[in-house]
Amino acid sequence: MRCPRLKSFPAARYPLPIPCGPFPAGIAPPSTIDIPVMSFAASVWKALVAIKDGLVLLFLLLFFAALYGVLAMRPAPGMVREGALYLPLSGVIVEEASTVSPAALLSGQTPEPEYVARDVARAIAAAADDKRIKAVVLDLEAFGGGSAVHLSEIGAAMDKVRAAKKPVLVRSLIYTDDAMQLAAHAGEVWVDPMGGVAITGPGGTQLFYKGLIDRLKVKANVFKVGTFKSAVEPYLLTGVSPEAREALEAVYGAVWDNWQAEVKKARPKADLAAATADPVAWLAVSGNDAAQAALKSGLVDRIGDRIAFGKRVAELVGADADGSLGSFKNTELDVYLADKATSRSGKAIAVVTVAGEIVDGDAGPGMAGGDRIADLIDGVTASDDYAGMVLRVDSPGGSVLASERIRAAVERVRAKGLPVAVSMGSVAASGGYWVSTPAQRIFAEPSTITGSIGVFAVLPSFEAALPQIGVTTDSIRTTPLSGQPDLLGGLTPQMSALLQAQVEQTYARFLGFVARSRGKTPAEIDRVAQGRIWDGGTARQLGLVDAFGGLDDALGWVAGQAKLKKWHADFIADEPDPLAAFLASIVKTRAASAHHPAARDLVGALALRQQGLAARIEADVRRLVDGAGMRAYCLECAPQAALVRRGGSSDDAGVVALFARLMPAG
């Protein structure tokens, strides 16, 4: 039988094999092949590729259009409107803004916006002498808080505006401690009719894991020096030790006294005692109306909602004809800062910031990566552009190795002959004090938490847990350290002794740095060290701090040492990352358009203070299992509020996963 011809397609273009006979019974020979299968599949594939390319091109065009829109809206000089300097602080006040990662945005959980304290203070202070600015207005309804030191700095700037006879107005739904500290400096404090004031003071509950660790049969091998080094107590005890309680009560008491003194000075007629001593009775007198109670106590001046407040501001600065009801003419923070460039005249004094936990590597900004910060400091040493340096420290410490790298870099600046001062922010303890030791002069604020001169290391081991699931261990060693540290079979006495000796040697090294810096003997420093924390006032009395003052005072001292008549501060940082800046702008834009998602009533505002519980647990467990080596870290210096700000993205799954790491695999 002859094979049939291709009637529809030339054989040269479609060389498909054509079956030839003979064929089995019942099977007819093919007569034509009109649509080859491969041709159809190729056509479909080409169509899909074309659709895919079109979608990719469309998304790219949309992305670059959005990027152009954001960049086109970037603040520039000359965009300031006559009216109010308007600061809707829908986030937290920090020493250094952390980098926003793309993953955080893609997760759908927008990070809380961060406002750098010195930027906010600089903008408010500049408004005092700016004829375009008729009033300063703060909206704290979604305010996430900040440290007492940072808020005092901003409050001083608000005082400057009031001294220039310009009105300063603040509004909020609920005033907690941080918001009240800022509001006290305003001339008019407004509260929403559904709001009030809730002052709690420092302190709260701490978590202890000894019972859980014992139940899991996990051994927490702790090596430490310092009677007061309470960073390891959660793994060893079921409650606060008497020594740690003594230190914490002293520091919390001093911080609380400083807070009350600042608020009373700013609002002398306010009855703080009534609001804090017996808040239940205080509210009952006003029929449990929190807003009325706050008004009667002089903590606020007026009761009114957002619209009423906006109309009041419009009376002072003019209404915004293009805005909604209650709108007023205003300029916001980023626009105003772009118009108020800092001075660059005179010789430069370098400012290097150590903010957040001190960690190994290049982490940051927002965390103090030891290698990254050491490189920044070495850039100051290598340059001839600087007359001196201020190290701005706002850190509870962390890795000993990273702290030492930063300290050694500061020493190299000193070796060059440049004057060096340290300006302590809200906290400069443990590793934060370690990096401060090379400075010729240390400035702190009364509410600064410092000290915590001590060292520890923690290693978990599972020699008692494994037999519970039928797993046993045995060892063959050529030396006492073979296979050590053995987290499955347990640490040998020699390994435990070696690790303790290393911790003690590092503590002695720490004492030596402090003693040389403070002009004392190691024995004298040891008496005020032992891991104990101190408030800034007591630290000054003990000689751990030289003088009260902020960053400007430290800069002025360095300028005096360098005999400069004209100078300016040059904040040394990594090259700006355009993507990070773009993502940060998205975060602030989302916050501004979200109509205050963090606003809560009195119950919600108090409950919010516990939002960081999961993050706190995760941090405590991670500290036990991450094997980070020796630590100079002050656990009590990093209160739960700070964990809300830095670790709020933690979720229960992460906590469970970390606890699971304590369990031996079955």
N, C-alpha and C positions, 0 to 999 in steps of 0.2 A: 504494500500500500504506500502510495506517495504521501509525503508529509504536506499538510495544507500550507498555503501561503498566508503571510500577514497581509490582510486586506486593508487595514486602517493605518498601519504604521510601518515605515521602512525598517527593514531588518538592520540596516547600518546604524540607525539611531536607537533602536531598542533590541539589542541582541539577546533576546530571551530564548531559552531552549524551548523547542516545540516538540511535544511528545509524538513519537511515530509508532506505527503499529508493528506487529499485530497487537490488538487490544483484547482484553478478556471479554468473554461473552457478556452482553448487556451493557458494555461501555462503548459509547459512540465516539469516533475520532473527532477531535476539535476541528471546527471549520474556520473560525475567526478569533482573533484576540484584539478586542477594540480598546480596552482601558487597562494598561499594565498596572499592577499593584504598586510597584516602586515609584512610578510616576505620580500616583495619587498621594503617597506618603511624603514625597519630596515637596509637593505643592502645599500640603498642610504644614509641614515644617517651616517652609519659607514664610507662610502667613503668620505662624506663631512667633518667629524671630522678628518679623517686622512689627508686630504688636508690642513685643518686649522692648525693642529698640525705641519705639515711640513713647512707651511709658517711662523708660529711663530718661529720655530726653525731656519729657514733660516734668518729671520730678526734679531734674537738674535745673531746669528753667525756674521752677517754683522756688527751689532752695536759694538760688542766686538772687532771685527777686526779693525774697525775704531778707537775705543777708544785706542786699543793697539798701532795703528799707531801714533795717536796724542801723547800719552804718550812716545812712543819711540823716537819721534822727539823733546821732551822737551829739551831745552838748558841745557847743562852741562858744567862744567869747562873743559878747554882744547880744545873747539871747535872753538876758535878764529882763523881766517885766517889772514895772513899778507896781508895788503892792506888798504882799507878805512873802517872807521866806517860809515856805510851807514844808514841814518835815513829817510826813506820815510814816512813822517808823514801824513798818510791818515785818519786823525781824529782830535780830539780836545785835547788841553792841559788842564788838570784839577788838582785840589788839591788832590782829592781822586777818584779813579775809581769806578763807580757804578757797581752793580751786574747785570749781563745779565740773564734775565729770559728765561726759555724754551719757554714761550708763544711768546716772541718777535721773536725768530727764526722761530717758527712754523707759525707765521703770514705771513712770506715771506718778511717782512721789516727788514732787518738786521740793528741793531743799529750801530751808528757811533762809530768806535773804539776810545778809550780814552787812553791817555798817561799821566802818572803821572809826573808832572813838575819836581819834585826832582830827579826822575829816569833818565829823559832825561838829566838834568843838570849834574848829577853825572857821567853818561856815557861819556859825552863830555869832562868834566873836567879830567877824568881819562885818556882819550886818549892823553892828552898833554904829559904825561910822559911814555907812552907805546910805546916801540920801534917797536912793531908789526903794529901799526897804523901809516900809512904814511900821511893820510889826513882825514878830517871829511867832509862828504857830506850830505847835506839835500835836499830832494826833497819835495817841498811844493805845488805841483800841486793840490793835493786833501786835502790840509791843511784846517781844520775847524776853526782854530783860538784858542785864549786863552786870559786870562787877561793880562793887561800890566805888572802887578807884576810878573807873572809867566814867561812871555817872557823876562823880564829884567834879571831874574835869569839864564835863558838859554843863553841869550846873553852874560852875564858875563863869562860863561863857554866857549863860543866860543872865547871870547877875550883871555882867558888863553891859548887855543890851538894856536892861532896866535902868542902870545907872546913866545911860545916854537918853533917858526919858522916852524910851520906845516901849510900847506894850508887848508883853510876852503872854501868850494864851496857850493853854493846854486843855485837851479834852480826852476822855476815855469812858469806857463802860465800867470797867473795874480797875481800881488802883491797888495793885499788890505792892510789895516793898520796893521793887526797882522803879516802877512807874511813879510811886509816891515820892521817892527820892528826887526824881527829875521834876515832878509837878510842884514840889515845894518851892522851887526857884522861880515859878511863874507869878505874874501879877494877877491873872485870872485863871482859876482852875474850875473847869466844868465837868460835871458827871452826868451821865445819862439817867433819866428817871428810873430805869430798870437796873441801875448799877449801884456802886458803893465803893467802900474801901475795905480791904482785907489785908491787914498787916500781921505777919506771922513771926518775923524775926528769924535769925539763922538757927540752924539745927534741924534734927530729924532722925529718922530711923536708919540704922546701919544693918547690913546683912552679914551673917556669920554662917559658915558652911561646915563647921567641924562635925556636927551631927550627921549631915548627909555624907561627908567623906568617910566617917566611921562606918556608916551603914553600907556604903559601897566597898568597904574593906580596902580603900585606897590610902596609902601613906603619903602625907605631905611632908617631904624632907625640906625643912626650912633652915637656912643658914643666914644669920643676921648679926649685926652689931648695933646696939642702941636700945636702951630700956624703953624708949618711947616710940620705937619704929613700928607703928601700928599697921603699916601696909600689909604685914603678914598675919595679923591677928585673925582675920576672917577664916583662915585655914587651920588655926590652932585653938581658938577659943569659941565659946558660945555667947560671949558678950564682951563689952568694952572693958579692957583692963583698967585698974585704978590709975595707972600712970597715964594711959591714953585719955581717960576721962578728965584727969586734972588738966592736961595740956589743952584738950578741946574746949573745955568749959572756960578756961582763961582766954583763949583766942576768940571764941564765939562771943564771950562777954565784952571784950574790947571792941570787936567789930560792931556789935549791937549798940554799944555806948556811942561810938563814932557816928553811926547812922542816925541815932536820935539827936545827937548834938547838931548835926548838919541840918536836919529837918526843922528843929526848934529854932535855929539861928535864922533860917530862911523864912519860917512862918512862926514868929514868936507867940502868936495868939492861938495857935492850934493846940488842942487838948489831946496830946498823944496818949497820955496815961489812961484816959477813959477808953480809948479805942483798943489798947493793948492789954491792960490789966485784967479786965473782965468784959470781953467783947459781947457775951450774951446779954448781960445787963445793959451794956451800952446800946445795943440794938433795941432792947425791950422798951427803953425810955421813949424811943421814936416809933413805937408800934411795929417794930421789926422792919421798918423801912430803912434800908441801908443807905440810900441816897440822902434822906433827911438826917440820919445820924451823922453822916460825914459833913453835911452842911452845918449842923448845930455845933460840931466840934471844931469848926474852922479849918478842917482839912481840905475842903473844897469851898468855892465861892458862889457857884451858881449851879442850878439843876436845869438841864435842857438836853434835847436830843441833837443829833448831828445837824439838822436843818436850822434849828434855833441858834446853835453855835456858829454855823456858817453865816447866818444873817448878822450876827454880832460882829464877826470879823469883817464882813462887807461894810459895816458902818464905819470901821476904822480905816480900811484900805481901799474900799471901792468894790462894787459887785462886778462879777464877770458876766457881761451881757450875753456871751455865747455859751455859758455853762448852764447846768441844771439849777433847780431851786436850792438856795443856800450856797451857791458857788461864789468865790471871791477871787480877785486878781492875785496871782501868786507866781512864785518861781520855786522849783523844787531843788533838792540837794545837788544832784549831779550837774545840772545846768549852772547853778550858782558857783560850784567849785571850779568849773571850766572857765568861768569869768574871773575868778580870783586866783590867778597863778601865784605860786609861792615865789618869794624873792630869790634871785640867784646872784646877788651882789656880794662881793667880798670873798674871802677864802672859805672853802667848803669844810664842814665837819661831818664825817661819815656817821650814819646811824644804821646799825645792823640789828634786826629784830630776831629774837628767839621766842617764838610764841607757840604754845601748845606742847604736847608731850614730846620729849626729846627721844628720837628714835634713830636707829642706824640707817645709813643710806642717804638718798636724795629727796626724801619726802618733803612735802610742803608746796606752797605756803599753807598756813593753818596748822601744820605740824612742823616740828623743828628737826628736820633731817640733819644729822651731824655732819655728813660730808658736804651737803649743800651749803650750810651756813659757814663751815670752815673755809670753803672755796670763796665765799663772798668776803670774808674777813681777810683772807690772803690777798684778794684783789686790792684791798685798802693798803696792805703792807707793800705791795708791788708798785703802787701808784705814788706819784709825788704831788697829787692834787689835793691831799687832805692834810689839815693841820692837827687833827686828832680824831678820836672816835668815841661814840657813846654806844654801849651795848644795851639795848632795850630788852629786858627780860620779863616775860609773862608766861611762866611755865612751872608746872609741878615736878619737873624732872623726868627721869626715864632711864634710858640706857647709860651705864657707866662709860662704855667705850665711846659712844657718841658725845657725851658730855666732855670727856677728856679731849676729844678732837677739837671741839669748839674752844675749850680752855687753852689748849696749846696754840691755837691760831691767834687768840687774843694776846698771848704772851709774845708772839712774834711782832705784833703791832707795838707792844711796849718796848721790845728790844730795838725797834727802829728809832725809839726816842719820842714817840708820839704820846701825848697825854690821853688816858683812857678813863672814862667814868661809866658806871652802870646805873641805869634808871630802872628801878623795879616797878612793875605794874601791879596788878591785883595779887599775883603770887609769883614768888621767885624762891622756890624751896627745893631742897634735896639736889637733884641735878641742876636745877635752876640757880642754886647758890654755888654749886661747883663751878659753873661757867663764869660766875661773877668774881671769883677769887683773884684774878690778875689785875682787877681795876684798882686805880689809885684812890678812887672815891666812889662810895655807893650811896645813891639817893633812893629813898623809899617813901611811901605815904603811910600815915598812921594805920590805915586799914589793910596795908600790904601784909600778906602771910608769907613768912620766910623761915629760914632755919631748916629743920628736918635733916640735919647733917647726920646721915646714917646710910648703911648699905645692906642689901639683902639679896638672896637668891632662893628660888623655890623650884623643886623638882618633884613631881609625883612618881610613885612607884607602886607596883601592883603585886608584890610577892604574897600578900595575904588575900588578894581578890581572886587570883587565878585558880587556886585550889577549890574555890566555891563552884567552879564550873568544870572541875575535873582536869585541870591543866596544872602540871607540876614542872619544876625546872631543876636542872642540875648544871654544874659548871666544871670546866677544865681550864685552869689558868696557868700561865707561865710566870706572871708577876701579880702582885696584889691589885694591880689596876687593870688587868686583862678584862676586856668586855665592860669596863666601867665608864660612866655610870650606867648600871644595869637597871632599867626601869621595870623590867619584868621579874627578875630574880631578886632585886633589892640592891642597895648600895652596901659595899663592904665598909667596915670601920675605917680602913685606910682612906677610902674615897671620901667618906663623910668628913674625916679630919682634914683632908687636903682642901676640900671645898670651903670648910669653915675657916681654914687658915688663909685662903685667898680673899674671902670676904673681910676678915680682920685686917689683912695687909692693905686692902683697898680703903678701908675705913681709916687706917693710920695715914695713908697717903692723903685722903680727904682732909683729915685734921691738920696735916702739915701745910697743905695749900691755904687753909683758912688761917692758921696761926701766922704764917708768913705775911699774908695779906693784912691781918688785923694787928700785927705787932705784938702778938702774945705767944705763949708757949703752947704746944699741943695739949698739955695737961689742963691748962686754963680753958682752952676751947672745948675739951672733952666734957667739962662740967656743964657747959651750956649746949652741948651737942646731943649725943645719945638719941638722935632721931626726933628730938622734940621740936614742935613748931612754935613760932612766936609771931605776935602781931608786930607791925612796924614800930610802934612806940616802944614796946619792950625791947625789941631787937636793937633799937638805937641806944637804949640805956645799957645794954649788954655789950655794945661795941661791935655788933655784927653789921650795923648800918651806921653811916657817918652823919647823915643829915636828912631831914624831911625835904621833900621836893619832888617835882615831876620831871618830865623830859626836858622842858625848857630850862629848868634849874641845872640839870646835868650838862646841857649844851652850853649854858652860860659859864659854868665852871671850866669846861674844856677850853672855851674861848679865852678865858682869863689866863689859864695856864699857858696857852699858846701866844698870849699877848696880842690878841686880835682886836682891832677896833671895829671892823666890819666882817661879818661872817654869815653864812647860811647853812642850814641843815640839808644834807644830801642823803636821802633814804636809799640805802643800797639794797637792791633786790634783783632777782633774776629778770631777764628780758621779758617784757610783757608777752603773754601768749594770746594772739588774736582770737583763737577759738575759745579760750577760757573767758576772755572778756565778752565775747559774743554770748556764751552760755550764761554768764552772770547777768547780762542784760535781759536775757529771756526770763530768768528767775525773778528779777525785780519787776519785769513787765507783768508776769503772771500774778505776782503778789498784789500789784497795784490794781489789776483788773478783776481780782477775785472777791472784791467787796468784803474785805476783812474776814477771811475764812477762820482765823484764829480767835475771833471775838467770842467771848463766853460770858455767861452770867456768873453770879457769885459762886455757885456750886461748881460750875465748869472751870472757873479760874483756879479754884483751890485744887480740883482734881487734876488739872493740867500739871501741877507741880510734881505729880507722881508718874508722869508720862515716860520718864527716862528709866523706869525700873528695869525693863527688859535690857536696855543698854548697859545699865549698871551690873546686872548679873552676868551678861556676856563679857564685859570687861574684866570682872573678877575671875571668871572661869578661864578666860584666855590668858590671864596673867599666870595662872597655875600651870597651864598645859603648853604654852607656846615655846618654852625653852629659850627665852630671850637672854639668858645669862644674868650677870649681876646687875642689879637695879639700884639707882639712887632716885627713888620715886616717892612722892608724898601723896598717899592715898587720901588722907583727910583734907588735903588742899584742893582736891578736885571734887567739889560737891555735886550732888545729883543734878542741880540746875545746869551745870556745865555739860553733863553727860546728855541732857536733853538737847543741847545746842549742837554738840559735836557727834553724838551717836544716835540721834533720834531715828535713823533709818533702820536700826536693828529690828528684827522681828522675832517672834517666838520660835520660828523654825531654826533660826540661827542659834538661839539659846539652847534649844533641845539638842542640836547637833554638837554643840560644844560640850554639853554634859555627857553626851554619848561617848565622847572621846575619853572620858574618865573610866568608862566601862571596858574591860578586856573583851576582845573579840571572841565570840563563841563558835 
